[in-house]
Structure formats: C-alpha cells, structure tokens
Amino acid sequence: MAKMRLDGWHLTPPLIKEIEGVTHYTSDAIGPIHRMTSSHLIPLSREVFQMDWEVAVPQKHMQAAMEWVKDFTQGLNKTNADLPVPLIGIFVRFSKIEDETLMAYTGAGGDYINGETAVHIEMPIYVPVNLSAEQMHAYISPYEDAMATLIRDFGARGHWGKNEYSGNP
C-alpha cells in the first residue's frame, strides 16, 4: 500500500493545504508544526485503521537515533527487509525539555537535561485487517522492535498513550 501511494504522489499528493483561500494538494510537509500535524488526508472510500508508534529521544542521542531510524527503514532490522515509510511519513518534531511537569514523557531527568532539546520520532502505520495472528505479528513486530531499540540504545521514552497494538483496530 505504501509503495503504491508513493508511486502515485505526483498524481494525488496526500496532503491538503489552504493557501490564500485556495485548496492545494501537496506532498510538501515542511512548515509550521500546526500545519504538518493537522493536515488532512485525501478522503478514502473506506475506513483505514492506523496506530502511532512514538518516542522522544534526548538531545545527546538525537543524531545517532535518527541515523538508526534511517538504517532501520532501509533493511537493517530483524527482517532484513526495507520497511515502507509509515502511512503518512515519519514525523520528527522537537520540544524543549523542562523540569516543571509531572506528566510529560520529555520531563527533565537522567539524559533529559532541563533546557535542552528532545526529538519526537513518530511512526503512524497502517494496520491491515483480516490477517492471521501470525501475519499480524510479523507485520507489527519490526515496529515494536524499533521502539524497543530506541528505548534501550538511545535513551528514548515512549509516549504514554501510544506504542501498543491492542489486536483490535
């Protein structure tokens, strides 16, 4: 599905932008964060199930983690296969690490230094339907492995409301 979508981007770009009151279809995802994360997908004729995998990585591991994510999607993973970039791309955002919150997964502590930057790496993925349990495990496990590696090797912290496949899209 991802390859078909990518191959057709020149015909049907996936994002919609309003510029001076005119609707434009685009694959350009560089711009203000509120525009990137709130863009609408072109309407589909059927429901598509998706889920998000998301972690934050402290500044000191940011470069190495991003290089690892690139390698991960290009075959350096347990399956040794290129993994399609998730449904609408990998979102990368940045936030300031603060010591004034009790709930944020980027709160100061350990490698998360107050005032430094954390990178949020988010992989929204398409969740297929009608796969056997074994097929679904094979599909989901590379993303589970990616999140586990980012946590173990790069000091990432998982988003509290994401990163778990419930088995029920």
C-alpha positions in Angstrom: 0.0 0.0 0.0 2.8 2.4 0.9 4.7 1.8 -2.3 1.5 2.3 -4.4 0.8 5.5 -2.5 4.3 6.8 -3.1 4.3 5.9 -6.7 1.1 7.9 -7.2 2.1 11.0 -5.2 2.7 13.0 -8.4 -0.9 12.4 -9.3 -2.6 12.6 -5.9 -0.4 14.2 -3.3 -1.6 13.1 0.2 -1.8 16.4 2.0 -4.2 19.3 1.6 -3.2 22.9 2.3 -5.2 26.1 2.2 -3.1 28.9 0.7 -4.9 32.3 0.5 -8.3 30.6 0.5 -7.4 28.1 -2.3 -7.1 24.4 -1.7 -3.8 22.8 -2.8 -2.9 19.1 -2.8 0.7 18.6 -1.9 3.3 16.2 -0.6 5.3 19.1 1.0 5.4 18.5 4.7 7.9 21.2 5.7 6.4 24.1 7.6 4.9 25.2 10.8 4.1 22.2 13.1 0.4 23.0 13.3 0.2 22.7 9.6 2.2 19.4 9.4 0.3 17.5 12.1 -3.1 18.8 11.3 -3.1 18.2 7.5 -6.0 16.2 6.1 -5.5 13.1 4.1 -7.4 12.9 0.9 -10.8 11.3 1.7 -10.8 7.5 1.2 -13.8 5.4 0.2 -13.3 3.0 3.2 -12.1 3.2 6.7 -8.3 2.8 7.2 -7.1 1.6 10.6 -3.9 3.1 11.9 -1.8 3.4 15.0 1.1 5.5 16.1 4.4 4.5 17.5 6.2 7.4 19.2 9.2 8.0 21.4 11.2 11.0 22.5 15.0 10.9 22.4 17.2 13.2 24.5 19.5 15.7 22.7 22.7 13.8 23.3 21.4 10.7 21.3 19.4 12.6 18.7 21.8 12.3 15.7 22.6 8.6 16.3 18.9 7.8 16.8 17.9 9.5 13.6 20.6 7.7 11.6 19.5 4.4 13.2 15.9 5.1 12.1 17.1 5.7 8.5 19.0 2.4 8.6 16.1 0.6 10.2 13.7 1.5 7.3 16.3 0.6 4.7 16.7 -3.1 5.8 18.9 -3.0 8.9 16.2 -4.7 11.1 15.3 -8.2 12.2 13.5 -8.9 8.9 16.4 -7.6 6.8 13.8 -6.0 4.6 13.1 -2.5 3.6 10.2 -1.3 5.6 7.9 1.2 3.9 7.9 4.6 5.5 4.7 4.6 7.6 1.3 5.7 6.2 2.0 9.4 6.0 5.7 9.5 6.7 7.8 9.7 9.9 7.0 12.8 11.9 10.0 14.4 13.5 9.3 17.3 16.0 11.3 18.9 18.7 10.5 20.2 22.1 12.3 21.8 25.0 13.0 19.6 28.0 11.5 21.1 31.1 11.6 20.3 34.8 8.1 21.9 35.5 5.9 19.0 34.5 4.8 15.8 36.2 3.3 14.1 33.2 5.3 14.8 30.0 7.4 12.0 28.7 10.1 14.6 28.0 10.4 15.9 31.5 13.9 16.6 32.9 15.7 13.7 34.5 18.6 11.4 33.5 19.8 12.2 30.0 16.9 14.6 29.6 18.6 17.8 30.6 16.4 20.8 31.6 16.5 23.4 28.8 18.0 21.1 26.1 16.0 19.6 23.2 14.2 16.3 22.8 13.3 14.9 19.3 10.0 13.2 19.0 10.0 10.4 16.4 6.5 9.3 15.4 5.7 6.4 13.0 2.0 6.3 12.2 1.4 3.0 10.5 -1.4 1.4 8.5 -2.9 -1.5 10.4 -4.1 -4.2 7.9 -7.3 -6.1 8.6 -8.1 -9.8 8.1 -4.6 -11.1 8.8 -3.9 -14.2 10.8 -2.3 -13.7 14.3 1.0 -14.9 12.8 0.8 -12.5 9.9 -0.1 -9.6 12.1 2.8 -10.4 14.5 5.1 -10.4 11.5 3.8 -7.1 10.3 3.8 -5.3 13.7 7.0 -6.8 15.3 9.5 -4.7 13.3 7.9 -1.5 14.7 7.8 -3.0 18.2 11.5 -3.8 17.8 12.2 -0.3 16.6 10.6 1.3 19.7 12.4 -1.2 22.0 15.8 -0.4 20.3 15.3 3.3 20.6 14.5 3.0 24.3 17.3 0.5 25.0 20.1 2.0 22.9 19.2 5.7 22.6 17.6 6.5 26.0 14.2 7.1 24.3 11.0 7.4 26.3 7.7 6.1 24.9 4.7 8.3 24.5 2.3 7.3 27.3 -0.8 6.9 25.1 0.8 5.2 22.1 3.1 2.3 21.2 0.8 -0.7 21.9 -1.1 -2.7 19.4 -4.2 -4.0 21.1 -5.2 -6.5 18.4 -8.4 -4.6 17.8 -8.0 -1.8 15.3 
